[in-house]
Amino acid sequence: MQVSFTGKQFEVTEALRRYAERKLRKFEKQVRQVTSAHVVQSTVRNWHNVDITISADGVTYRGEGRSDNMYSSIDIAVAKLENQIQHRKGKRLDRAHGRTTGGRAAEVEVGMAPAETAAEEEEEPQAQAVRRRRVQLAPMSVDEAIEELELLAHQFLLFANAETGQVNVVYRLDKGGYGLIEPDY
C-alpha cells in the first residue's frame, strides 16, 4: 500500500507517519486490494484534524477525525474507515444471500440539471478551476453508485454506468433520496 502524507499548516513528524501507517496496515487484511492511502493532517485553532482517503477494491473510503490530539484524530478517522468497510461488506453479503438493505430498495429520481441561458453567462464573472481531481470511472450499476455515495461524505458521484456505458452522476437531493444525471447526446 502506498501511503502519502500532507500537512496543512502543520509539520507531519516521523512519529505521526509511523503511527498512521501502522493503523492503516490493518486495512490490508480487511479488503482484498488496497491501492493507495492519503492522509491530510492540519490544525485549526486548537483542533487537530485528520482526513484519510483509501482506495481499495475499486472503492474510495474516506474518514475524518477531529480532536485536541493528533493521535486521537487518527484513531477517530481510522474507526470511521473501519465502519465504512464493515458496512460495505455487510451489504455485499446481504446481496449475496438475496436480502435487500433494510427490506427496501433504493429510490432513484431521474432528472437533468437546469441549463443556464447565454445572458446569465455574460453577466457573471469568468469562473476559474480552483481544484482539479482525476478519478477512475469504475463501471457500476446505479444501485452500486448510490451505495458508494452513501459511504462517502460527498454530495455527488461520477461513475461509468455499466448498463449504458455512459458517464453518469448520482447526487443527493435536499429533501432526501438521490438524483441521477444521464447525458443526452
Backbone as a chain_set.jsonl record, in Angstrom:
{"seq": "MQVSFTGKQFEVTEALRRYAERKLRKFEKQVRQVTSAHVVQSTVRNWHNVDITISADGVTYRGEGRSDNMYSSIDIAVAKLENQIQHRKGKRLDRAHGRTTGGRAAEVEVGMAPAETAAEEEEEPQAQAVRRRRVQLAPMSVDEAIEELELLAHQFLLFANAETGQVNVVYRLDKGGYGLIEPDY", "coords": {"N": [[0.853, -1.17, 0.0], [0.564, 2.168, -0.868], [1.254, 4.981, 0.917], [0.566, 8.354, 1.35], [1.382, 11.541, 2.713], [0.15, 14.674, 3.802], [0.632, 17.853, 5.122], [-1.193, 20.468, 6.326], [-0.508, 23.608, 7.123], [0.928, 22.482, 9.138], [3.447, 20.5, 10.511], [4.273, 17.338, 9.581], [5.315, 14.854, 11.568], [7.828, 12.278, 11.909], [7.124, 10.338, 13.761], [4.322, 10.562, 13.809], [3.793, 9.784, 11.185], [4.649, 7.067, 11.205], [2.856, 6.06, 13.118], [0.317, 6.459, 11.887], [0.676, 4.916, 9.536], [0.985, 2.37, 10.672], [-1.564, 2.001, 11.778], [-3.073, 2.013, 9.428], [-2.24, -0.271, 8.125], [-3.791, -2.441, 8.922], [-5.99, -2.443, 7.276], [-5.248, -3.741, 5.0], [-5.695, -6.37, 5.572], [-8.429, -6.481, 5.805], [-9.66, -5.744, 3.382], [-9.424, -6.754, -0.051], [-7.63, -5.57, -2.007], [-5.757, -2.933, -1.407], [-4.979, -0.005, -2.823], [-4.006, 2.653, -2.523], [-3.384, 5.197, -0.044], [-4.186, 8.279, 1.434], [-3.227, 10.718, 3.656], [-4.237, 13.552, 5.277], [-3.189, 16.023, 7.366], [-3.961, 18.558, 9.651], [-4.058, 21.65, 11.505], [-6.41, 23.634, 13.113], [-7.131, 26.393, 14.821], [-7.321, 25.219, 18.031], [-7.765, 22.633, 17.323], [-7.003, 19.402, 16.091], [-6.991, 18.055, 12.999], [-7.667, 15.256, 10.942], [-7.777, 13.758, 7.819], [-8.463, 10.964, 6.062], [-8.102, 9.156, 3.129], [-8.818, 6.268, 1.379], [-8.159, 4.059, -1.261], [-9.533, 1.156, -2.34], [-10.179, -2.025, -3.663], [-11.438, -0.895, -5.886], [-13.082, 0.993, -4.77], [-13.624, 4.036, -3.006], [-12.845, 5.046, 0.194], [-13.472, 7.243, 2.917], [-12.45, 8.949, 5.788], [-12.819, 11.123, 8.553], [-11.231, 12.732, 11.268], [-11.331, 14.512, 14.329], [-9.941, 16.149, 17.0], [-8.428, 17.159, 20.146], [-5.922, 16.187, 20.046], [-3.476, 14.873, 17.904], [-2.94, 12.145, 17.548], [-5.245, 10.945, 18.593], [-7.077, 11.94, 16.764], [-6.3, 10.591, 14.458], [-6.962, 7.982, 15.248], [-9.771, 8.253, 15.431], [-10.471, 8.805, 12.759], [-9.604, 6.43, 11.518], [-11.287, 4.587, 12.765], [-13.744, 5.381, 11.688], [-13.304, 4.716, 9.015], [-13.082, 1.927, 9.264], [-15.73, 1.32, 10.019], [-17.083, 2.03, 7.656], [-16.025, 0.186, 5.835], [-16.835, -2.275, 6.978], [-19.598, -1.882, 6.836], [-19.982, -1.821, 4.054], [-19.103, -4.4, 3.418], [-21.073, -5.88, 4.735], [-23.334, -5.178, 3.224], [-22.618, -6.294, 0.797], [-22.573, -9.013, 1.477], [-25.254, -9.366, 2.234], [-26.54, -8.945, -0.223], [-25.559, -11.115, -1.606], [-26.92, -13.154, -0.361], [-29.445, -12.687, -1.144], [-30.915, -10.757, 0.177], [-32.259, -7.495, 0.669], [-31.215, -4.099, 1.378], [-32.237, -3.236, 4.427], [-34.78, -4.109, 3.815], [-35.922, -2.581, 1.858], [-35.854, -1.171, -1.407], [-33.516, 1.007, -2.984], [-34.479, 4.308, -3.862], [-34.47, 5.96, -6.913], [-34.34, 9.035, -8.427], [-34.781, 10.335, -11.551], [-33.389, 12.918, -13.379], [-32.574, 16.094, -14.958], [-30.064, 18.613, -14.753], [-30.825, 22.115, -14.525], [-30.436, 24.185, -17.408], [-28.269, 26.926, -18.076], [-28.876, 30.2, -19.265], [-27.616, 32.101, -22.087], [-27.451, 34.822, -21.612], [-27.221, 35.018, -18.821], [-24.699, 33.939, -18.451], [-23.001, 35.846, -19.566], [-23.207, 38.029, -17.836], [-22.129, 37.204, -15.402], [-18.961, 36.962, -13.699], [-15.991, 35.473, -15.075], [-15.423, 32.129, -14.223], [-12.915, 30.263, -12.507], [-11.073, 27.223, -12.439], [-10.465, 25.932, -9.348], [-9.562, 23.711, -8.084], [-8.365, 20.632, -9.203], [-9.178, 17.33, -10.005], [-8.434, 13.981, -10.702], [-10.193, 11.1, -11.6], [-10.857, 7.603, -11.426], [-13.087, 5.938, -13.419], [-15.035, 3.554, -12.507], [-16.869, 0.901, -13.854], [-20.207, 0.535, -12.911], [-23.422, -0.302, -11.538], [-26.415, 1.728, -11.157], [-27.497, 1.376, -8.605], [-25.25, 0.392, -7.204], [-23.63, 2.661, -7.374], [-25.088, 4.44, -5.808], [-24.851, 3.169, -3.33], [-22.083, 3.478, -2.918], [-21.955, 6.262, -2.796], [-23.351, 6.678, -0.434], [-21.452, 5.803, 1.376], [-19.467, 7.686, 1.15], [-18.6, 11.059, 2.043], [-19.566, 12.926, 0.287], [-21.442, 15.047, -2.0], [-22.104, 14.238, -4.533], [-21.493, 11.722, -7.094], [-19.447, 10.685, -9.665], [-19.654, 8.333, -12.223], [-19.149, 5.393, -14.321], [-21.724, 4.096, -16.079], [-22.647, 0.808, -15.958], [-24.624, -0.45, -17.417], [-25.341, 1.211, -19.601], [-22.937, 2.218, -20.506], [-22.226, 4.849, -20.478], [-21.095, 7.983, -19.038], [-22.286, 8.894, -15.917], [-23.912, 10.828, -13.298], [-24.631, 10.574, -9.938], [-26.489, 12.018, -7.329], [-27.113, 13.583, -4.116], [-30.331, 14.5, -2.952], [-31.826, 17.451, -1.583], [-34.201, 17.086, -0.18], [-34.06, 14.486, 0.539], [-33.299, 11.193, -0.655], [-32.102, 10.348, -3.979], [-30.651, 11.68, -6.966], [-30.221, 11.317, -10.515], [-28.087, 11.996, -13.15], [-28.05, 11.801, -16.54], [-26.346, 11.725, -19.654], [-27.503, 13.234, -22.703], [-27.029, 12.644, -25.796]], "CA": [[0.0, 0.0, 0.0], [1.298, 3.417, -0.954], [0.659, 5.969, 1.82], [1.129, 9.69, 1.194], [1.022, 12.434, 3.808], [0.148, 16.107, 3.537], [0.398, 18.664, 6.303], [-1.681, 21.818, 6.031], [-0.099, 24.466, 8.229], [1.286, 21.523, 10.176], [4.594, 19.676, 10.174], [3.998, 15.923, 9.844], [6.524, 14.267, 12.145], [8.079, 10.868, 11.583], [6.349, 9.525, 14.704], [2.934, 10.555, 13.33], [3.772, 8.952, 9.961], [4.711, 5.655, 11.604], [1.61, 5.714, 13.812], [-0.755, 6.369, 10.899], [0.938, 3.76, 8.671], [0.693, 1.152, 11.439], [-3.018, 1.893, 11.87], [-3.623, 1.745, 8.1], [-1.845, -1.62, 7.68], [-4.839, -3.421, 9.219], [-6.959, -2.478, 6.183], [-4.784, -4.713, 4.018], [-6.286, -7.653, 5.941], [-9.885, -6.406, 5.72], [-10.062, -5.655, 1.981], [-8.516, -7.535, -0.875], [-6.567, -4.831, -2.666], [-5.646, -1.524, -1.047], [-4.022, 0.558, -3.774], [-3.338, 3.834, -2.002], [-3.977, 5.9, 1.09], [-3.707, 9.651, 1.546], [-3.51, 11.252, 4.979], [-4.066, 15.002, 5.359], [-3.207, 16.445, 8.762], [-3.953, 20.013, 9.771], [-4.5, 22.215, 12.781], [-7.213, 24.839, 13.024], [-7.247, 26.862, 16.207], [-6.738, 24.19, 18.903], [-8.226, 21.319, 16.874], [-6.145, 18.624, 15.206], [-7.856, 17.4, 12.023], [-7.077, 14.235, 10.087], [-8.656, 13.298, 6.753], [-7.816, 9.812, 5.445], [-8.799, 8.623, 1.964], [-8.242, 4.984, 0.976], [-8.706, 3.431, -2.458], [-9.401, -0.288, -2.179], [-11.151, -2.826, -4.409], [-12.179, -0.029, -6.786], [-13.965, 1.845, -3.982], [-12.922, 5.044, -2.214], [-13.342, 5.223, 1.555], [-12.963, 8.489, 3.471], [-12.758, 9.143, 7.195], [-12.295, 12.345, 9.144], [-11.133, 12.732, 12.72], [-11.046, 15.836, 14.886], [-9.843, 16.153, 18.457], [-7.387, 18.063, 20.619], [-4.678, 15.433, 19.989], [-3.358, 14.33, 16.555], [-3.03, 10.689, 17.614], [-6.666, 10.632, 18.769], [-7.737, 12.245, 15.499], [-6.002, 9.465, 13.569], [-7.786, 6.865, 15.714], [-11.17, 8.514, 15.077], [-10.597, 8.641, 11.308], [-9.452, 5.005, 11.208], [-12.518, 3.924, 13.206], [-14.78, 5.671, 10.691], [-12.999, 3.898, 7.841], [-13.458, 0.545, 9.589], [-17.191, 1.226, 9.95], [-17.487, 2.062, 6.258], [-15.644, -1.084, 5.204], [-17.733, -3.303, 7.502], [-20.924, -1.6, 6.283], [-19.976, -2.258, 2.655], [-19.025, -5.864, 3.418], [-22.392, -6.373, 5.115], [-24.232, -5.027, 2.085], [-22.221, -7.27, -0.203], [-23.019, -10.315, 1.949], [-26.711, -9.399, 2.153], [-26.926, -9.092, -1.615], [-25.227, -12.483, -1.995], [-27.931, -14.027, 0.207], [-30.755, -12.33, -1.672], [-31.619, -9.793, 1.025], [-32.007, -6.101, 0.31], [-30.812, -3.284, 2.518], [-33.337, -2.766, 5.247], [-36.066, -4.55, 3.299], [-36.461, -1.669, 0.866], [-34.937, -0.862, -2.493], [-33.176, 2.422, -3.06], [-35.258, 5.041, -4.842], [-33.656, 6.818, -7.758], [-35.12, 10.004, -9.175], [-34.032, 10.695, -12.737], [-33.65, 14.296, -13.781], [-31.462, 16.813, -15.558], [-29.791, 19.908, -14.143], [-31.321, 23.187, -15.378], [-29.43, 24.814, -18.251], [-28.175, 28.367, -17.915], [-29.046, 30.934, -20.514], [-26.415, 32.804, -22.529], [-27.435, 36.149, -20.983], [-26.717, 34.871, -17.462], [-23.275, 33.661, -18.506], [-22.276, 37.063, -19.888], [-23.239, 38.939, -16.699], [-21.318, 36.687, -14.308], [-17.53, 36.944, -13.989], [-15.457, 34.199, -15.539], [-15.02, 31.247, -13.125], [-11.679, 29.535, -12.718], [-10.964, 25.963, -11.707], [-9.628, 26.102, -8.171], [-9.004, 22.411, -7.732], [-8.546, 19.658, -10.272], [-9.058, 15.974, -9.485], [-8.595, 12.912, -11.693], [-10.863, 9.956, -10.992], [-11.052, 6.409, -12.234], [-14.514, 5.649, -13.529], [-15.277, 2.124, -12.449], [-18.222, 0.582, -14.295], [-21.073, 0.04, -11.843], [-24.839, -0.022, -11.727], [-26.889, 2.897, -10.422], [-27.619, 0.984, -7.195], [-23.904, 0.341, -6.625], [-23.167, 4.041, -7.249], [-25.771, 5.016, -4.646], [-24.217, 2.577, -2.149], [-20.786, 4.11, -2.715], [-22.212, 7.637, -2.375], [-23.715, 6.612, 0.984], [-20.238, 5.614, 2.16], [-18.639, 8.883, 1.066], [-19.176, 12.287, 2.605], [-19.697, 13.851, -0.83], [-22.804, 15.321, -2.441], [-22.345, 13.594, -5.813], [-20.509, 10.723, -7.501], [-19.322, 10.483, -11.099], [-19.353, 6.92, -12.446], [-19.464, 4.831, -15.63], [-22.894, 3.237, -15.95], [-22.342, -0.496, -16.547], [-25.701, -0.847, -18.325], [-25.356, 2.029, -20.817], [-21.584, 2.532, -20.925], [-22.046, 6.293, -20.465], [-20.732, 8.606, -17.77], [-23.453, 9.399, -15.204], [-23.684, 11.428, -11.995], [-25.686, 10.366, -8.956], [-26.312, 13.063, -6.33], [-28.068, 13.617, -3.011], [-31.346, 15.541, -3.016], [-32.021, 18.141, -0.308], [-35.371, 16.537, 0.504], [-33.842, 13.056, 0.747], [-33.277, 10.425, -1.886], [-30.976, 10.563, -4.87], [-30.936, 12.06, -8.338], [-29.329, 10.726, -11.497], [-27.913, 12.805, -14.352], [-27.617, 10.992, -17.675], [-26.14, 12.577, -20.824], [-28.392, 13.043, -23.842], [-26.218, 13.033, -26.946]], "C": [[0.901, 1.237, 0.0], [0.577, 4.464, -0.107], [1.359, 7.302, 1.603], [0.578, 10.593, 2.297], [1.098, 13.879, 3.332], [-0.13, 16.822, 4.847], [-0.036, 20.058, 5.886], [-1.438, 22.686, 7.263], [0.29, 23.613, 9.44], [2.464, 20.699, 9.68], [4.299, 18.227, 10.565], [5.298, 15.281, 10.321], [6.636, 12.798, 11.753], [7.276, 9.952, 12.505], [4.883, 9.451, 14.273], [2.795, 9.715, 12.063], [3.74, 7.463, 10.332], [3.408, 5.213, 12.259], [0.461, 5.53, 12.819], [-0.554, 5.16, 9.982], [0.62, 2.455, 9.386], [-0.815, 0.931, 11.551], [-3.638, 1.517, 10.527], [-3.277, 0.346, 7.591], [-2.951, -2.652, 7.921], [-5.882, -3.505, 8.104], [-6.544, -3.439, 5.079], [-5.348, -6.101, 4.306], [-7.791, -7.662, 5.72], [-10.399, -6.35, 4.288], [-8.998, -6.325, 1.128], [-7.348, -6.725, -1.424], [-6.631, -3.351, -2.296], [-4.579, -0.93, -1.952], [-3.29, 1.76, -3.214], [-4.09, 4.399, -0.807], [-3.358, 7.293, 1.138], [-4.172, 10.214, 2.881], [-3.211, 12.749, 4.962], [-4.225, 15.395, 6.823], [-3.122, 17.961, 8.813], [-4.356, 20.411, 11.181], [-5.255, 23.496, 12.488], [-7.566, 25.222, 14.446], [-6.598, 25.82, 17.115], [-7.144, 22.78, 18.494], [-7.214, 20.7, 15.925], [-7.061, 17.804, 14.303], [-7.06, 16.404, 11.194], [-8.14, 13.784, 9.097], [-7.918, 12.177, 6.026], [-8.7, 9.315, 4.306], [-8.067, 7.363, 1.523], [-8.942, 4.511, -0.288], [-8.446, 1.933, -2.344], [-10.516, -0.99, -2.935], [-12.008, -1.965, -5.331], [-13.141, 0.911, -6.086], [-13.107, 2.824, -3.191], [-13.614, 5.186, -0.868], [-12.711, 6.486, 2.123], [-13.404, 8.628, 4.92], [-12.091, 10.4, 7.715], [-12.273, 12.202, 10.658], [-10.744, 14.117, 13.207], [-11.041, 15.741, 16.404], [-8.754, 17.145, 18.861], [-6.01, 17.409, 20.593], [-4.601, 14.776, 18.613], [-3.464, 12.808, 16.55], [-4.493, 10.253, 17.781], [-7.438, 10.891, 17.487], [-7.509, 11.134, 14.483], [-6.854, 8.265, 13.952], [-9.251, 7.042, 15.312], [-11.39, 8.291, 13.579], [-10.505, 7.173, 10.905], [-10.706, 4.231, 11.626], [-13.658, 4.169, 12.214], [-14.555, 4.866, 9.413], [-13.38, 2.443, 8.076], [-14.965, 0.355, 9.502], [-17.676, 1.208, 8.505], [-17.194, 0.737, 5.565], [-16.559, -2.202, 5.683], [-19.145, -3.128, 6.955], [-21.01, -2.095, 4.841], [-19.898, -3.777, 2.56], [-20.378, -6.471, 3.754], [-23.376, -6.272, 3.976], [-23.91, -6.057, 1.016], [-22.696, -8.665, 0.196], [-24.535, -10.438, 1.864], [-27.17, -9.604, 0.72], [-26.656, -10.527, -2.087], [-26.268, -13.469, -1.491], [-29.338, -13.644, -0.222], [-31.543, -11.372, -0.82], [-31.299, -8.393, 0.532], [-31.629, -5.331, 1.562], [-32.042, -2.78, 3.243], [-34.706, -3.154, 4.722], [-36.677, -3.62, 2.277], [-35.404, -1.399, -0.197], [-34.666, 0.636, -2.501], [-33.989, 3.087, -4.156], [-34.334, 5.976, -5.605], [-34.585, 7.732, -8.532], [-34.267, 10.472, -10.34], [-34.388, 12.116, -13.125], [-32.408, 14.916, -14.37], [-31.282, 18.134, -14.819], [-30.293, 21.006, -15.064], [-30.18, 23.842, -16.145], [-29.44, 26.322, -18.027], [-28.339, 29.036, -19.271], [-27.777, 31.692, -20.836], [-26.314, 34.173, -21.875], [-26.877, 36.08, -19.569], [-25.215, 34.655, -17.454], [-22.472, 34.924, -18.768], [-22.192, 37.999, -18.685], [-22.301, 38.487, -15.581], [-19.843, 36.728, -14.676], [-17.073, 35.533, -14.351], [-14.967, 33.37, -14.352], [-13.739, 30.517, -13.497], [-11.704, 28.249, -11.902], [-9.99, 26.163, -10.557], [-8.9, 24.81, -7.855], [-9.322, 21.436, -8.84], [-8.303, 18.272, -9.696], [-9.293, 14.984, -10.619], [-9.208, 11.713, -10.973], [-10.887, 8.798, -11.967], [-12.534, 6.111, -12.243], [-14.699, 4.138, -13.611], [-16.689, 1.855, -12.957], [-19.027, -0.021, -13.148], [-22.513, 0.379, -12.186], [-25.222, 1.208, -10.917], [-27.002, 2.572, -8.936], [-26.258, 0.923, -6.502], [-23.342, 1.752, -6.435], [-23.805, 4.714, -6.038], [-25.165, 4.468, -3.359], [-22.882, 3.246, -1.866], [-20.954, 5.556, -2.256], [-22.609, 7.691, -0.903], [-22.488, 6.492, 1.868], [-19.37, 6.867, 2.189], [-19.346, 10.078, 1.681], [-19.318, 13.347, 1.523], [-21.159, 14.026, -1.197], [-23.124, 14.632, -3.76], [-21.232, 12.605, -6.113], [-20.577, 10.571, -9.009], [-18.945, 9.031, -11.324], [-19.696, 6.53, -13.874], [-20.603, 3.838, -15.435], [-22.618, 1.923, -16.684], [-23.393, -0.923, -17.562], [-25.647, -0.097, -19.645], [-23.968, 2.337, -21.348], [-21.296, 4.027, -20.93], [-21.63, 6.777, -19.078], [-21.993, 9.211, -17.167], [-23.006, 10.043, -13.897], [-24.883, 11.102, -11.118], [-25.415, 11.364, -7.831], [-27.406, 12.976, -5.281], [-29.053, 14.766, -3.231], [-31.519, 16.164, -1.638], [-33.159, 17.53, 0.496], [-35.251, 15.036, 0.771], [-33.924, 12.311, -0.57], [-32.087, 10.816, -2.747], [-31.473, 10.943, -6.244], [-29.908, 11.442, -9.242], [-29.282, 11.646, -12.704], [-27.321, 11.886, -15.423], [-27.423, 11.911, -18.868], [-27.126, 12.216, -21.929], [-27.674, 13.553, -25.071], [-27.079, 13.219, -28.165]], "O": [[1.863, 1.33, 0.763], [-0.577, 4.797, -0.379], [2.586, 7.385, 1.662], [-0.553, 10.421, 2.75], [1.985, 14.255, 2.566], [-1.03, 16.436, 5.593], [0.687, 20.749, 5.167], [-2.079, 22.517, 8.3], [0.024, 23.964, 10.589], [2.465, 20.25, 8.534], [4.099, 17.925, 11.742], [6.263, 15.18, 9.563], [5.667, 12.171, 11.325], [6.799, 8.903, 12.073], [4.268, 8.388, 14.361], [1.797, 9.016, 11.885], [2.908, 6.705, 9.834], [2.912, 4.12, 11.988], [-0.283, 4.553, 12.904], [-1.515, 4.451, 9.682], [0.055, 1.537, 8.79], [-1.288, -0.199, 11.433], [-4.624, 0.781, 10.488], [-3.962, -0.168, 6.707], [-3.035, -3.64, 7.191], [-6.583, -4.51, 7.986], [-7.384, -3.903, 4.308], [-5.469, -6.922, 3.397], [-8.377, -8.717, 5.475], [-11.481, -6.867, 4.009], [-7.838, -6.448, 1.523], [-6.197, -7.15, -1.318], [-7.465, -2.61, -2.816], [-3.409, -1.303, -1.865], [-2.08, 1.887, -3.401], [-5.269, 4.114, -0.595], [-2.16, 7.461, 0.912], [-5.362, 10.189, 3.197], [-2.089, 13.168, 4.675], [-5.257, 15.135, 7.441], [-2.317, 18.574, 8.112], [-4.916, 19.62, 11.94], [-4.801, 24.338, 11.714], [-8.215, 24.469, 15.172], [-5.403, 25.563, 16.968], [-6.896, 21.829, 19.235], [-6.644, 21.378, 15.07], [-7.817, 16.958, 14.781], [-5.927, 16.673, 10.794], [-9.265, 13.466, 9.483], [-6.863, 12.412, 5.436], [-9.895, 9.083, 4.491], [-6.853, 7.378, 1.318], [-10.169, 4.556, -0.38], [-7.299, 1.493, -2.263], [-11.676, -0.586, -2.849], [-13.183, -2.269, -5.539], [-13.945, 1.567, -6.749], [-12.004, 2.49, -2.758], [-14.821, 5.419, -0.799], [-11.547, 6.776, 1.848], [-14.578, 8.449, 5.243], [-10.951, 10.708, 7.367], [-13.182, 11.625, 11.253], [-9.936, 14.807, 12.584], [-12.018, 15.305, 17.014], [-8.226, 17.878, 18.024], [-5.035, 17.998, 21.061], [-5.582, 14.168, 18.185], [-4.032, 12.241, 15.616], [-4.918, 9.28, 17.16], [-8.356, 10.141, 17.155], [-8.417, 10.776, 13.733], [-7.412, 7.599, 13.081], [-9.899, 6.081, 14.897], [-12.372, 7.666, 13.177], [-11.255, 6.723, 10.039], [-11.137, 3.321, 10.918], [-14.445, 3.265, 11.935], [-15.511, 4.39, 8.801], [-13.938, 1.795, 7.19], [-15.434, -0.654, 8.975], [-18.584, 0.449, 8.167], [-18.017, 0.23, 4.802], [-17.017, -3.005, 4.871], [-19.817, -4.112, 6.644], [-21.999, -2.718, 4.454], [-20.557, -4.378, 1.712], [-20.791, -7.456, 3.142], [-24.179, -7.183, 3.771], [-24.811, -6.628, 0.401], [-23.172, -9.421, -0.651], [-25.054, -11.483, 1.47], [-28.104, -10.369, 0.477], [-27.425, -11.084, -2.87], [-26.487, -14.508, -2.113], [-30.316, -14.205, 0.274], [-32.735, -11.181, -1.061], [-30.203, -8.134, 0.037], [-31.715, -5.853, 2.673], [-32.801, -1.975, 2.703], [-35.707, -2.578, 5.147], [-37.817, -3.821, 1.86], [-34.206, -1.401, 0.088], [-35.502, 1.43, -2.071], [-34.174, 2.525, -5.235], [-33.522, 6.69, -5.017], [-35.504, 7.272, -9.21], [-33.152, 10.954, -10.14], [-35.565, 12.471, -13.191], [-31.319, 14.345, -14.297], [-32.251, 18.704, -14.317], [-30.202, 20.858, -16.283], [-29.09, 24.034, -15.607], [-30.495, 26.92, -17.814], [-27.969, 28.472, -20.301], [-26.944, 31.907, -19.955], [-25.209, 34.645, -21.607], [-26.142, 36.974, -19.15], [-24.525, 35.131, -16.553], [-21.366, 35.065, -18.245], [-21.191, 38.699, -18.53], [-21.736, 39.328, -14.882], [-19.498, 36.548, -15.844], [-17.697, 34.542, -13.974], [-14.171, 33.862, -13.551], [-13.51, 30.194, -14.663], [-12.281, 28.196, -10.817], [-8.831, 26.521, -10.768], [-7.752, 24.824, -7.41], [-10.438, 21.421, -9.359], [-7.327, 18.062, -8.976], [-10.234, 15.131, -11.399], [-8.789, 11.359, -9.871], [-10.931, 8.991, -13.182], [-13.165, 6.039, -11.189], [-14.534, 3.536, -14.672], [-17.626, 2.526, -12.525], [-18.585, -0.967, -12.496], [-22.78, 1.241, -13.022], [-24.445, 1.677, -10.085], [-26.645, 3.397, -8.094], [-26.121, 1.349, -5.355], [-22.654, 2.015, -5.449], [-23.145, 5.469, -5.324], [-24.981, 5.213, -2.397], [-22.571, 3.551, -0.715], [-20.185, 6.031, -1.42], [-22.252, 8.635, -0.197], [-22.472, 7.013, 2.983], [-18.623, 7.086, 3.143], [-20.57, 10.082, 1.815], [-19.203, 14.539, 1.807], [-22.014, 13.254, -0.764], [-24.298, 14.453, -4.085], [-20.172, 12.629, -5.487], [-21.653, 10.352, -9.566], [-18.014, 8.533, -10.691], [-20.436, 7.236, -14.56], [-20.46, 2.854, -14.709], [-22.383, 1.924, -17.892], [-23.085, -1.685, -18.478], [-25.879, -0.686, -20.7], [-23.823, 2.683, -22.52], [-20.213, 4.435, -21.35], [-21.793, 6.072, -18.081], [-22.697, 9.964, -17.839], [-21.881, 9.839, -13.441], [-26.026, 11.33, -11.516], [-24.269, 11.546, -7.418], [-28.466, 12.391, -5.502], [-28.666, 15.86, -3.642], [-31.373, 15.476, -0.628], [-33.087, 17.466, 1.723], [-36.218, 14.392, 1.178], [-34.571, 12.78, -1.506], [-31.184, 11.523, -2.301], [-32.579, 10.575, -6.642], [-28.825, 11.074, -8.786], [-30.326, 12.035, -13.227], [-26.262, 11.285, -15.246], [-28.247, 12.798, -19.09], [-27.531, 11.062, -22.075], [-27.699, 14.748, -25.363], [-26.571, 13.549, -29.236]]}, "num_chains": 1, "name": "protein.A"}
